[in-house]
Amino acid sequence: MLGGCGPAGFDLVIFDCDGVLVDSEPISNRILNQMLSELGLSFSLEEVLERFMGRSMQHCLQLIEQLRGVPAPIGFAADYHRRTANAFEHELTEVAGIRTVLETLAIPCCVASSGEHAKMRTTLGLLGLLPRFEGRLFSVTEVAHGKPAPDVFLHAAQRCGARSEACLVVEDSPAGVTAGVAAGMTVYGFAQRTPRARLQAAGAHRIFTAMSELPSLIALGTAR
């Protein structure tokens, strides 16, 4: 079990990975948009973000099938992972200010992502953040339902020995915010790239636009 609560009454901070720890969303969504175009599906980047951001690959494949009327080509997911991994090696950066947040955080933390373990280990590893979360990476591939269902957050809390109502979720996608709220957790929406209105509509309890704001928000906040 975890020790005493942090200064805000939280037992655990659960970070999403893409868009919260690593600034991967512009890269991955650009590549996804290119691949959708190759399938004859024309979307703006904003539409791709709205439809696919924060979702598992399984959900994305299901949505592509609904939109096309036929399944995505065999190997679509593998090709997407290959293309994004190559782009990450050359373009990926950490979210500005996140390293300072992690270095000063007095509360235990973990990661709960819609991405697979291999992707998390790749992105966090490229930026030297992986050791901070070793043994505390949780993926929707471990649970029955991906975000916006609460499964992965409940799983992370259980594995870390934290009470759901004393967990803080930090998310940048509406699907992730919805999942955190459904889990009975406090949710802070990170609106660096996602419109505030979409995070508010999903139920975020607080919204912030720069990681430098997070430590003070944690100190001021209270667990639900």
Residue frames as qw, qx, qy, qz and C-alpha x, y, z in Angstrom:
[[0.000, 0.888, 0.461, 0.000, 0.00, 0.00, 0.00],
 [0.332, 0.629, -0.048, 0.702, 1.00, 3.59, -0.53],
 [0.341, -0.171, -0.518, 0.766, 2.00, 5.82, 2.33],
 [0.039, 0.635, 0.476, -0.607, 0.18, 8.89, 3.60],
 [0.415, 0.806, 0.403, 0.124, -1.62, 11.30, 1.32],
 [0.460, 0.271, 0.061, 0.844, 0.14, 14.14, -0.37],
 [0.072, -0.157, -0.295, 0.940, -0.42, 17.76, 0.62],
 [0.420, -0.022, -0.250, -0.872, -3.67, 17.92, -1.34],
 [0.699, -0.031, 0.519, -0.491, -5.08, 14.68, 0.05],
 [0.798, 0.421, -0.325, -0.284, -4.21, 12.68, -3.06],
 [0.819, -0.341, 0.456, 0.070, -2.73, 9.20, -2.69],
 [0.623, 0.031, 0.614, 0.485, -1.68, 8.85, -6.33],
 [0.313, 0.675, -0.160, -0.649, -1.25, 10.96, -9.45],
 [0.699, 0.228, 0.647, 0.201, -2.09, 9.07, -12.65],
 [0.091, 0.602, -0.329, -0.722, -0.60, 10.62, -15.78],
 [0.816, 0.544, 0.187, -0.063, -1.74, 9.94, -19.31],
 [0.686, -0.227, 0.360, 0.590, 1.30, 9.46, -21.51],
 [0.382, 0.349, 0.465, 0.718, 0.78, 10.96, -24.99],
 [0.038, -0.730, -0.285, -0.620, 0.24, 14.70, -24.78],
 [0.565, -0.810, -0.050, -0.147, 0.88, 14.86, -21.03],
 [0.710, -0.526, 0.314, 0.347, 4.35, 13.39, -20.55],
 [0.450, -0.108, 0.571, 0.678, 5.54, 13.24, -24.17],
 [0.338, 0.584, 0.014, -0.738, 4.53, 15.71, -26.87],
 [0.302, -0.044, 0.882, 0.360, 3.62, 12.96, -29.29],
 [0.443, 0.585, 0.603, -0.313, 0.08, 13.92, -30.33],
 [0.354, 0.762, -0.174, -0.513, 1.02, 16.27, -33.22],
 [0.032, 0.444, -0.836, -0.322, 3.30, 13.59, -34.67],
 [0.255, 0.124, 0.958, -0.041, 1.03, 10.59, -34.26],
 [0.426, 0.639, 0.497, -0.404, -2.09, 12.41, -35.44],
 [0.270, 0.691, -0.388, -0.547, -0.29, 13.80, -38.49],
 [0.005, 0.262, -0.930, -0.257, 0.76, 10.28, -39.47],
 [0.326, 0.351, 0.846, -0.235, -2.69, 8.85, -38.76],
 [0.409, 0.707, 0.157, -0.555, -4.23, 11.56, -40.93],
 [0.196, 0.550, -0.658, -0.475, -1.84, 10.68, -43.76],
 [0.090, -0.038, 0.992, 0.075, -2.76, 7.01, -43.50],
 [0.386, 0.523, 0.636, -0.416, -6.48, 7.76, -43.40],
 [0.362, 0.692, -0.191, -0.595, -6.06, 9.84, -46.55],
 [0.076, 0.353, -0.871, -0.332, -4.37, 6.86, -48.20],
 [0.181, 0.259, 0.942, -0.110, -7.55, 4.89, -47.42],
 [0.035, -0.462, -0.578, -0.672, -9.71, 7.56, -49.03],
 [0.359, -0.767, -0.511, 0.152, -10.83, 9.13, -45.74],
 [0.313, 0.490, -0.022, 0.813, -10.32, 12.88, -45.84],
 [0.461, -0.789, -0.379, 0.145, -10.20, 14.72, -42.52],
 [0.103, 0.843, -0.273, 0.451, -8.64, 17.87, -41.20],
 [0.405, 0.202, -0.724, 0.521, -6.17, 17.45, -38.35],
 [0.346, -0.204, 0.391, -0.828, -8.78, 18.96, -36.04],
 [0.840, -0.034, -0.165, -0.517, -11.29, 16.29, -37.08],
 [0.721, 0.172, -0.649, 0.171, -8.71, 13.55, -36.52],
 [0.084, 0.241, -0.637, 0.728, -8.05, 14.88, -33.03],
 [0.573, -0.138, 0.201, -0.783, -11.75, 14.97, -32.24],
 [0.891, 0.054, -0.254, -0.372, -12.47, 11.45, -33.51],
 [0.869, 0.157, -0.436, 0.172, -9.33, 9.53, -32.58],
 [0.136, 0.592, -0.523, 0.598, -7.38, 11.36, -29.84],
 [0.390, -0.378, 0.618, -0.569, -7.01, 9.42, -26.62],
 [0.914, 0.065, 0.055, -0.397, -8.46, 6.21, -28.09],
 [0.650, -0.307, 0.675, 0.166, -6.94, 2.75, -28.25],
 [0.084, 0.318, -0.729, -0.600, -5.76, 1.32, -31.57],
 [0.120, 0.292, 0.948, 0.037, -8.56, -1.23, -31.36],
 [0.207, 0.719, 0.463, -0.475, -11.11, 1.56, -31.11],
 [0.118, 0.623, -0.345, -0.692, -9.46, 3.42, -34.01],
 [0.019, -0.092, 0.903, 0.420, -9.62, 0.32, -36.20],
 [0.158, 0.513, 0.827, -0.165, -13.29, -0.14, -35.34],
 [0.176, 0.756, 0.175, -0.606, -13.99, 3.49, -36.24],
 [0.051, 0.441, -0.622, -0.645, -12.12, 3.18, -39.53],
 [0.091, 0.184, 0.954, 0.218, -14.24, 0.14, -40.41],
 [0.174, 0.679, 0.609, -0.371, -17.42, 2.07, -39.61],
 [0.124, 0.729, -0.114, -0.664, -16.32, 4.97, -41.79],
 [0.092, 0.395, -0.735, -0.543, -15.18, 2.83, -44.74],
 [0.849, 0.117, -0.012, -0.515, -17.70, 0.05, -44.54],
 [0.920, 0.178, -0.325, 0.128, -14.85, -2.46, -44.68],
 [0.740, -0.590, 0.002, 0.322, -12.01, -3.24, -42.25],
 [0.004, 0.885, -0.416, -0.211, -8.71, -1.39, -42.39],
 [0.738, 0.463, -0.491, -0.026, -6.10, -3.26, -44.44],
 [0.920, -0.317, -0.103, 0.208, -4.21, -6.06, -42.74],
 [0.685, 0.025, -0.079, 0.723, -1.07, -4.56, -41.28],
 [0.012, 0.838, 0.164, 0.521, -2.54, -1.07, -40.86],
 [0.589, -0.807, 0.018, -0.039, -1.75, -0.97, -37.15],
 [0.822, -0.234, 0.178, 0.488, 1.75, -2.36, -37.61],
 [0.480, 0.504, 0.218, 0.684, 2.45, 0.18, -40.36],
 [0.212, -0.896, -0.107, -0.375, 1.17, 3.00, -38.16],
 [0.728, -0.656, 0.097, 0.174, 3.40, 1.90, -35.28],
 [0.763, 0.059, 0.215, 0.607, 6.40, 1.64, -37.62],
 [0.279, 0.688, 0.193, 0.641, 5.86, 5.10, -39.10],
 [0.375, -0.888, -0.033, -0.265, 5.29, 6.78, -35.74],
 [0.818, -0.461, 0.098, 0.330, 8.27, 5.06, -34.13],
 [0.645, 0.265, 0.190, 0.691, 10.50, 6.35, -36.93],
 [0.033, 0.791, 0.148, 0.593, 9.12, 9.87, -36.58],
 [0.624, -0.778, -0.067, -0.027, 9.48, 9.79, -32.80],
 [0.816, -0.171, 0.053, 0.550, 13.20, 9.06, -33.10],
 [0.428, 0.303, 0.178, 0.833, 13.69, 12.31, -35.00],
 [0.121, -0.569, -0.226, -0.781, 10.96, 14.61, -33.70],
 [0.594, -0.612, -0.518, -0.057, 9.74, 13.61, -30.25],
 [0.118, 0.431, -0.424, 0.788, 10.13, 15.99, -27.31],
 [0.238, -0.387, -0.792, 0.408, 8.85, 15.89, -23.76],
 [0.122, -0.858, -0.422, -0.265, 5.98, 18.13, -22.75],
 [0.238, 0.561, -0.269, 0.746, 7.50, 21.40, -21.62],
 [0.341, -0.537, 0.358, -0.683, 7.88, 21.52, -17.85],
 [0.905, -0.224, -0.246, -0.264, 6.99, 17.90, -17.13],
 [0.704, 0.167, -0.534, 0.437, 10.47, 16.96, -15.91],
 [0.008, -0.350, 0.427, -0.834, 10.32, 19.63, -13.22],
 [0.723, -0.302, -0.037, -0.620, 6.86, 18.44, -12.20],
 [0.921, -0.052, -0.385, -0.004, 8.11, 14.88, -11.81],
 [0.526, 0.265, -0.517, 0.622, 11.23, 15.93, -9.91],
 [0.119, -0.275, 0.387, -0.872, 9.24, 17.97, -7.38],
 [0.701, -0.295, -0.362, -0.538, 6.16, 15.76, -7.02],
 [0.181, -0.378, 0.755, -0.504, 5.81, 14.52, -3.44],
 [0.790, 0.071, 0.356, -0.493, 3.01, 12.07, -4.28],
 [0.493, -0.076, 0.824, 0.268, 3.47, 8.61, -5.86],
 [0.510, 0.548, -0.131, -0.650, 2.64, 8.56, -9.56],
 [0.571, 0.052, 0.788, 0.225, 2.08, 6.18, -12.46],
 [0.231, 0.282, -0.466, -0.807, 1.06, 6.16, -16.13],
 [0.510, 0.343, 0.769, -0.176, -2.25, 4.90, -17.55],
 [0.126, 0.451, -0.425, -0.775, -2.40, 5.14, -21.32],
 [0.813, 0.414, 0.175, -0.369, -4.44, 4.11, -24.34],
 [0.454, 0.663, -0.582, -0.122, -1.13, 3.19, -25.93],
 [0.958, -0.049, -0.277, 0.055, 0.46, -0.23, -25.79],
 [0.697, -0.645, 0.144, 0.280, 3.33, -0.95, -23.42],
 [0.723, 0.121, 0.285, 0.617, 5.82, -1.05, -26.30],
 [0.218, 0.769, 0.213, 0.562, 4.84, 2.46, -27.38],
 [0.439, -0.892, -0.003, -0.109, 5.06, 3.86, -23.85],
 [0.787, -0.420, 0.220, 0.395, 8.44, 2.27, -23.31],
 [0.609, 0.384, 0.281, 0.634, 9.66, 3.64, -26.64],
 [0.061, 0.842, 0.152, 0.514, 8.52, 7.23, -26.14],
 [0.552, -0.827, 0.081, -0.063, 9.43, 7.50, -22.47],
 [0.853, -0.213, 0.210, 0.427, 12.70, 5.71, -23.13],
 [0.538, 0.568, 0.177, 0.597, 13.71, 8.07, -25.92],
 [0.063, -0.830, 0.017, -0.554, 13.37, 11.01, -23.54],
 [0.337, 0.262, -0.692, 0.582, 14.93, 9.39, -20.49],
 [0.495, -0.337, 0.209, -0.773, 11.67, 9.37, -18.52],
 [0.787, -0.074, -0.565, -0.237, 11.14, 5.62, -18.42],
 [0.446, 0.057, -0.744, 0.494, 13.11, 4.95, -15.19],
 [0.227, -0.150, 0.355, -0.894, 10.73, 7.24, -13.30],
 [0.744, 0.007, 0.049, -0.667, 7.80, 4.94, -14.13],
 [0.395, 0.243, -0.882, -0.086, 9.39, 1.50, -14.29],
 [0.156, -0.194, -0.932, 0.263, 6.88, -1.03, -12.96],
 [0.153, 0.534, 0.526, -0.644, 4.11, 1.58, -12.94],
 [0.230, 0.222, -0.481, -0.817, 3.04, 1.65, -16.59],
 [0.437, 0.311, 0.796, -0.281, -0.55, 0.58, -17.29],
 [0.125, 0.131, -0.590, -0.787, -2.17, 0.15, -20.70],
 [0.699, 0.133, 0.119, -0.692, -5.72, -0.32, -21.91],
 [0.627, 0.264, -0.699, -0.221, -4.47, -3.59, -23.39],
 [0.140, 0.114, -0.884, 0.431, -4.58, -4.94, -19.83],
 [0.330, 0.238, 0.585, -0.702, -8.29, -4.24, -19.30],
 [0.417, 0.448, 0.790, 0.043, -11.61, -5.07, -20.92],
 [0.278, 0.860, 0.395, 0.163, -12.51, -1.59, -22.16],
 [0.484, 0.134, -0.007, 0.865, -10.41, 1.39, -23.24],
 [0.006, 0.414, 0.249, -0.876, -11.04, 5.05, -22.53],
 [0.223, -0.528, 0.193, -0.796, -13.65, 6.61, -22.16],
 [0.826, -0.407, -0.375, -0.105, -14.43, 3.59, -19.94],
 [0.332, -0.845, 0.337, -0.248, -12.77, 3.89, -16.51],
 [0.989, -0.090, -0.102, 0.057, -11.13, 0.44, -16.58],
 [0.699, 0.365, -0.294, 0.540, -7.48, 1.43, -17.01],
 [0.081, -0.629, 0.319, -0.704, -7.61, 4.06, -14.26],
 [0.813, -0.435, 0.124, -0.367, -9.30, 1.68, -11.84],
 [0.953, 0.103, -0.174, 0.225, -6.70, -0.94, -12.74],
 [0.422, 0.539, -0.342, 0.644, -3.83, 1.50, -12.12],
 [0.398, -0.613, 0.280, -0.623, -5.24, 2.54, -8.75],
 [0.946, -0.266, 0.021, -0.183, -5.75, -1.06, -7.67],
 [0.864, 0.241, -0.228, 0.379, -2.25, -2.08, -8.71],
 [0.281, 0.512, -0.337, 0.738, -0.75, 0.90, -6.88],
 [0.407, -0.363, -0.730, 0.412, -2.82, 0.33, -3.75],
 [0.022, 0.035, 0.133, -0.990, -4.62, 3.66, -3.94],
 [0.272, 0.552, 0.693, -0.375, -8.25, 4.51, -3.28],
 [0.340, 0.524, 0.552, 0.552, -10.01, 5.67, -6.46],
 [0.108, -0.930, -0.331, -0.119, -11.50, 8.68, -4.73],
 [0.433, -0.811, 0.168, 0.355, -8.03, 9.80, -3.65],
 [0.646, 0.056, 0.465, 0.603, -6.48, 9.62, -7.13],
 [0.194, 0.777, -0.058, -0.596, -5.71, 12.57, -9.37],
 [0.713, 0.340, 0.507, 0.345, -5.79, 11.96, -13.13],
 [0.009, -0.673, 0.230, 0.703, -3.91, 14.31, -15.48],
 [0.576, 0.369, 0.694, 0.224, -5.35, 14.02, -18.99],
 [0.003, 0.383, -0.263, -0.885, -5.33, 15.95, -22.25],
 [0.191, -0.118, -0.764, -0.605, -8.10, 14.12, -24.14],
 [0.597, -0.201, 0.039, -0.776, -11.88, 14.27, -23.64],
 [0.844, -0.054, -0.504, -0.173, -12.00, 10.47, -23.70],
 [0.532, 0.092, -0.644, 0.542, -9.43, 10.31, -20.92],
 [0.190, -0.215, 0.338, -0.896, -11.19, 12.96, -18.86],
 [0.755, -0.165, -0.212, -0.599, -14.47, 11.07, -19.20],
 [0.786, 0.005, -0.607, 0.115, -12.72, 7.87, -18.09],
 [0.293, 0.159, -0.589, 0.737, -11.21, 9.51, -15.03],
 [0.429, -0.203, 0.174, -0.863, -14.50, 11.04, -13.96],
 [0.833, -0.097, -0.373, -0.397, -16.25, 7.69, -14.45],
 [0.663, 0.063, -0.656, 0.355, -13.63, 6.11, -12.19],
 [0.519, -0.797, -0.310, 0.003, -14.63, 8.51, -9.40],
 [0.659, -0.186, -0.055, 0.727, -11.29, 10.31, -9.51],
 [0.008, 0.871, 0.034, -0.491, -10.36, 13.99, -9.58],
 [0.703, 0.366, 0.395, 0.465, -9.39, 14.96, -13.13],
 [0.089, -0.756, 0.124, 0.636, -7.23, 17.89, -14.23],
 [0.718, 0.595, 0.332, 0.144, -7.49, 18.62, -17.94],
 [0.426, -0.445, 0.317, 0.721, -4.31, 19.73, -19.72],
 [0.490, 0.784, 0.362, -0.120, -5.38, 22.15, -22.44],
 [0.314, -0.524, 0.426, 0.667, -2.07, 22.83, -24.14],
 [0.017, 0.104, -0.721, -0.685, -3.43, 21.52, -27.45],
 [0.091, -0.476, -0.863, -0.143, -6.99, 20.43, -26.68],
 [0.180, -0.533, -0.156, -0.812, -9.66, 23.16, -26.55],
 [0.105, -0.118, 0.667, -0.728, -10.66, 23.97, -22.98],
 [0.648, 0.015, 0.032, -0.760, -14.34, 23.67, -23.88],
 [0.777, 0.108, -0.578, -0.228, -13.95, 20.02, -24.87],
 [0.388, 0.098, -0.784, 0.474, -12.22, 19.14, -21.60],
 [0.296, -0.053, 0.411, -0.861, -14.83, 21.07, -19.63],
 [0.738, 0.042, -0.232, -0.632, -17.64, 19.28, -21.45],
 [0.693, 0.100, -0.713, 0.031, -16.01, 15.94, -20.59],
 [0.705, -0.644, -0.275, -0.113, -16.14, 16.85, -16.89],
 [0.591, 0.230, -0.393, 0.666, -12.64, 18.02, -15.97],
 [0.456, -0.750, -0.412, 0.245, -12.57, 19.43, -12.43],
 [0.188, -0.821, 0.161, 0.515, -9.75, 21.86, -13.21],
 [0.750, 0.578, 0.173, 0.271, -8.15, 22.92, -16.49],
 [0.350, -0.771, 0.262, 0.463, -4.62, 24.23, -17.00],
 [0.682, 0.730, -0.022, -0.034, -2.56, 25.12, -20.05],
 [0.365, 0.696, -0.561, 0.260, 1.07, 24.89, -18.85],
 [0.809, -0.156, -0.535, 0.187, 2.76, 22.14, -16.83],
 [0.271, 0.257, -0.440, 0.817, 4.34, 24.81, -14.63],
 [0.487, -0.383, 0.032, -0.784, 0.84, 25.34, -13.18],
 [0.773, -0.176, -0.580, -0.189, 0.36, 21.73, -12.08],
 [0.462, -0.017, -0.684, 0.564, 2.35, 21.65, -8.80],
 [0.140, -0.046, 0.341, -0.928, 0.41, 24.56, -7.33],
 [0.657, -0.116, -0.311, -0.677, -2.89, 23.11, -8.56],
 [0.694, -0.105, -0.707, 0.086, -2.08, 19.82, -6.85],
 [0.265, -0.006, -0.588, 0.764, -1.22, 21.66, -3.63],
 [0.323, -0.023, 0.137, -0.936, -4.48, 23.64, -3.75],
 [0.631, -0.075, -0.546, -0.546, -6.71, 20.79, -4.87],
 [0.513, -0.250, 0.675, -0.468, -8.50, 18.23, -2.77],
 [0.050, -0.004, -0.974, -0.220, -9.29, 14.61, -3.43],
 [0.546, -0.229, -0.333, -0.734, -12.90, 13.82, -4.17]]
